[in-house]
Amino acid sequence: MLEMLTGLRAYDKSRPSQQINLVNWGRPFLSDRRKVRNFMDPRLEGKYPVKQVLRIARLAARCLQSVPLFRPSMKEVAETLTKIGARYSSTKDEPEALST
């Protein structure tokens, strides 16, 4: 999910040293609405559904829990993503940028 949100590879030695490992670099961004916009793939140019992005970020944060017992199952991940997609599909709103 981090790769989808950021457009970056999970591990890339060509990035700055603090950003080589996407999980280590990205984890703090997932829990802060204001930071999420700095984390998103810039090729999206800020055009994405804010509520759905924040829900996906929260889900990704749960997937990154250090204790496996606290992580969602793949079934739960799939169901949650399906619900997020259905909510987006059912709205007629244009994607909006995250405000600062």
Buried (B, 14 or more C-beta within 10 A) or exposed (E): BBEEBBEBEEEEEEBEEEBBBBEEBBBEBBEEEEBBBEBBEEEEEEEBBBEBBBBBBBBBBBBBEEEEEEBBEEEEBEEBBEEBEEEBEEEEEEBEEBEE
